[in-house]
Amino acid sequence: QVQLVESGGGLVQAGGSLRLSCAASGIMFGINRMGWYRQAPGKQRELVAIILSGSSTNYRDSVKGRFTISRDNAKNTVYLQMNSLKPEDTGVYYCTVNVRRWTGTEDYWGQGIQVTVSS
């Protein structure tokens, strides 16, 4: 059974930094892409950043230059370094992984972790 455990969220003032981590367990055949989404109150969940198995990355425009996604394949862990945080970055952040199965792949989601940026 694949499980994702997120950590590193919290309350920070605007301009501050946080580092999110998401550790996956129960991985049998490896992980393809790993990523972070977020959801602000009253809004739809949106992609923040994604990193592929070859370590290529993609970010939403509003976080480019401020956020960095990385992964440690030996630990099945994905990180999101968030710098120069803004109040509009507030939301629940979810990690997601696309896991290789015996046949095909499957997506898994973490439980979500709160990030609050005060002005």
TORVEXTI-407175 format. One record per residue (C-alpha): residue number from 1; y, z, x negated. Coordinates in steps of 0.5 Angstrom, whole numbers, plus 2048, in hexadecimal, padded with zeros to 3 digits. Layout:
% TORVEXTI-407175
<lumti = NUM | yy = Y | zz = Z | xx = X>
...
This chain:
% TORVEXTI-407175
<lumti = 1 | yy = 800 | zz = 800 | xx = 800>
<lumti = 2 | yy = 807 | zz = 7FE | xx = 7FD>
<lumti = 3 | yy = 80C | zz = 803 | xx = 7FD>
<lumti = 4 | yy = 813 | zz = 803 | xx = 7FB>
<lumti = 5 | yy = 817 | zz = 809 | xx = 7F9>
<lumti = 6 | yy = 81F | zz = 808 | xx = 7F8>
<lumti = 7 | yy = 823 | zz = 80D | xx = 7F5>
<lumti = 8 | yy = 82A | zz = 80D | xx = 7F2>
<lumti = 9 | yy = 82F | zz = 80D | xx = 7F8>
<lumti = 10 | yy = 834 | zz = 812 | xx = 7FA>
<lumti = 11 | yy = 83C | zz = 813 | xx = 7FB>
<lumti = 12 | yy = 841 | zz = 810 | xx = 7F5>
<lumti = 13 | yy = 848 | zz = 80F | xx = 7F5>
<lumti = 14 | yy = 84B | zz = 808 | xx = 7F5>
<lumti = 15 | yy = 84A | zz = 805 | xx = 7EE>
<lumti = 16 | yy = 844 | zz = 809 | xx = 7EC>
<lumti = 17 | yy = 83D | zz = 807 | xx = 7EB>
<lumti = 18 | yy = 836 | zz = 808 | xx = 7ED>
<lumti = 19 | yy = 82F | zz = 806 | xx = 7EB>
<lumti = 20 | yy = 82A | zz = 805 | xx = 7F0>
<lumti = 21 | yy = 823 | zz = 804 | xx = 7EF>
<lumti = 22 | yy = 81D | zz = 802 | xx = 7F3>
<lumti = 23 | yy = 816 | zz = 803 | xx = 7F0>
<lumti = 24 | yy = 810 | zz = 800 | xx = 7F3>
<lumti = 25 | yy = 809 | zz = 802 | xx = 7F3>
<lumti = 26 | yy = 802 | zz = 800 | xx = 7F6>
<lumti = 27 | yy = 803 | zz = 7F9 | xx = 7F2>
<lumti = 28 | yy = 7FD | zz = 7F5 | xx = 7F1>
<lumti = 29 | yy = 7FF | zz = 7EE | xx = 7EF>
<lumti = 30 | yy = 806 | zz = 7EE | xx = 7ED>
<lumti = 31 | yy = 80D | zz = 7ED | xx = 7F0>
<lumti = 32 | yy = 811 | zz = 7E7 | xx = 7F1>
<lumti = 33 | yy = 818 | zz = 7E8 | xx = 7F3>
<lumti = 34 | yy = 81C | zz = 7EF | xx = 7F4>
<lumti = 35 | yy = 822 | zz = 7F0 | xx = 7F7>
<lumti = 36 | yy = 827 | zz = 7F5 | xx = 7FA>
<lumti = 37 | yy = 82A | zz = 7F4 | xx = 801>
<lumti = 38 | yy = 82F | zz = 7F9 | xx = 805>
<lumti = 39 | yy = 831 | zz = 7FA | xx = 80C>
<lumti = 40 | yy = 838 | zz = 7FD | xx = 80E>
<lumti = 41 | yy = 839 | zz = 801 | xx = 814>
<lumti = 42 | yy = 839 | zz = 7FC | xx = 81A>
<lumti = 43 | yy = 838 | zz = 7F6 | xx = 815>
<lumti = 44 | yy = 832 | zz = 7F2 | xx = 814>
<lumti = 45 | yy = 82E | zz = 7F3 | xx = 80E>
<lumti = 46 | yy = 830 | zz = 7EE | xx = 808>
<lumti = 47 | yy = 82D | zz = 7EC | xx = 801>
<lumti = 48 | yy = 831 | zz = 7EF | xx = 7FB>
<lumti = 49 | yy = 82D | zz = 7ED | xx = 7F5>
<lumti = 50 | yy = 826 | zz = 7EA | xx = 7F4>
<lumti = 51 | yy = 822 | zz = 7E9 | xx = 7ED>
<lumti = 52 | yy = 81C | zz = 7E4 | xx = 7ED>
<lumti = 53 | yy = 816 | zz = 7E5 | xx = 7E8>
<lumti = 54 | yy = 819 | zz = 7E1 | xx = 7E3>
<lumti = 55 | yy = 81F | zz = 7E6 | xx = 7E3>
<lumti = 56 | yy = 824 | zz = 7E1 | xx = 7E6>
<lumti = 57 | yy = 829 | zz = 7E4 | xx = 7EB>
<lumti = 58 | yy = 82D | zz = 7E3 | xx = 7F1>
<lumti = 59 | yy = 833 | zz = 7E7 | xx = 7F3>
<lumti = 60 | yy = 837 | zz = 7E7 | xx = 7FA>
<lumti = 61 | yy = 83E | zz = 7E5 | xx = 7F8>
<lumti = 62 | yy = 841 | zz = 7EC | xx = 7F9>
<lumti = 63 | yy = 83D | zz = 7EF | xx = 7F4>
<lumti = 64 | yy = 83D | zz = 7EA | xx = 7EE>
<lumti = 65 | yy = 840 | zz = 7ED | xx = 7E8>
<lumti = 66 | yy = 83F | zz = 7F4 | xx = 7EB>
<lumti = 67 | yy = 838 | zz = 7F5 | xx = 7EC>
<lumti = 68 | yy = 832 | zz = 7F3 | xx = 7E8>
<lumti = 69 | yy = 82B | zz = 7F3 | xx = 7EA>
<lumti = 70 | yy = 825 | zz = 7F4 | xx = 7E5>
<lumti = 71 | yy = 81E | zz = 7F5 | xx = 7E5>
<lumti = 72 | yy = 818 | zz = 7F8 | xx = 7E1>
<lumti = 73 | yy = 812 | zz = 7F5 | xx = 7E2>
<lumti = 74 | yy = 80E | zz = 7FA | xx = 7DE>
<lumti = 75 | yy = 810 | zz = 7FF | xx = 7E3>
<lumti = 76 | yy = 811 | zz = 7FB | xx = 7E9>
<lumti = 77 | yy = 818 | zz = 7FD | xx = 7EA>
<lumti = 78 | yy = 81E | zz = 7FA | xx = 7EC>
<lumti = 79 | yy = 825 | zz = 7FD | xx = 7EB>
<lumti = 80 | yy = 82C | zz = 7FB | xx = 7ED>
<lumti = 81 | yy = 832 | zz = 7FD | xx = 7E9>
<lumti = 82 | yy = 838 | zz = 7FE | xx = 7ED>
<lumti = 83 | yy = 83F | zz = 7FE | xx = 7EA>
<lumti = 84 | yy = 846 | zz = 7FE | xx = 7EC>
<lumti = 85 | yy = 843 | zz = 800 | xx = 7F3>
<lumti = 86 | yy = 848 | zz = 7FF | xx = 7F9>
<lumti = 87 | yy = 848 | zz = 802 | xx = 800>
<lumti = 88 | yy = 845 | zz = 7FC | xx = 803>
<lumti = 89 | yy = 83F | zz = 7FD | xx = 7FF>
<lumti = 90 | yy = 83D | zz = 803 | xx = 803>
<lumti = 91 | yy = 836 | zz = 802 | xx = 807>
<lumti = 92 | yy = 82F | zz = 803 | xx = 807>
<lumti = 93 | yy = 82C | zz = 7FF | xx = 801>
<lumti = 94 | yy = 825 | zz = 7FD | xx = 802>
<lumti = 95 | yy = 820 | zz = 7FA | xx = 7FC>
<lumti = 96 | yy = 81B | zz = 7F5 | xx = 7FE>
<lumti = 97 | yy = 816 | zz = 7F2 | xx = 7FA>
<lumti = 98 | yy = 811 | zz = 7EC | xx = 7FB>
<lumti = 99 | yy = 80A | zz = 7EE | xx = 7F8>
<lumti = 100 | yy = 805 | zz = 7E9 | xx = 7F7>
<lumti = 101 | yy = 7FE | zz = 7EA | xx = 7FB>
<lumti = 102 | yy = 7F7 | zz = 7E7 | xx = 7FA>
<lumti = 103 | yy = 7FA | zz = 7E2 | xx = 7FE>
<lumti = 104 | yy = 801 | zz = 7E0 | xx = 7FF>
<lumti = 105 | yy = 807 | zz = 7E5 | xx = 7FE>
<lumti = 106 | yy = 80A | zz = 7EB | xx = 803>
<lumti = 107 | yy = 811 | zz = 7EE | xx = 803>
<lumti = 108 | yy = 812 | zz = 7F6 | xx = 803>
<lumti = 109 | yy = 818 | zz = 7FA | xx = 804>
<lumti = 110 | yy = 81A | zz = 801 | xx = 802>
<lumti = 111 | yy = 81C | zz = 806 | xx = 807>
<lumti = 112 | yy = 824 | zz = 805 | xx = 805>
<lumti = 113 | yy = 829 | zz = 809 | xx = 801>
<lumti = 114 | yy = 830 | zz = 80B | xx = 803>
<lumti = 115 | yy = 835 | zz = 809 | xx = 7FE>
<lumti = 116 | yy = 83C | zz = 80C | xx = 801>
<lumti = 117 | yy = 843 | zz = 80A | xx = 7FD>
<lumti = 118 | yy = 849 | zz = 80E | xx = 7FF>
<lumti = 119 | yy = 850 | zz = 80B | xx = 7FE>
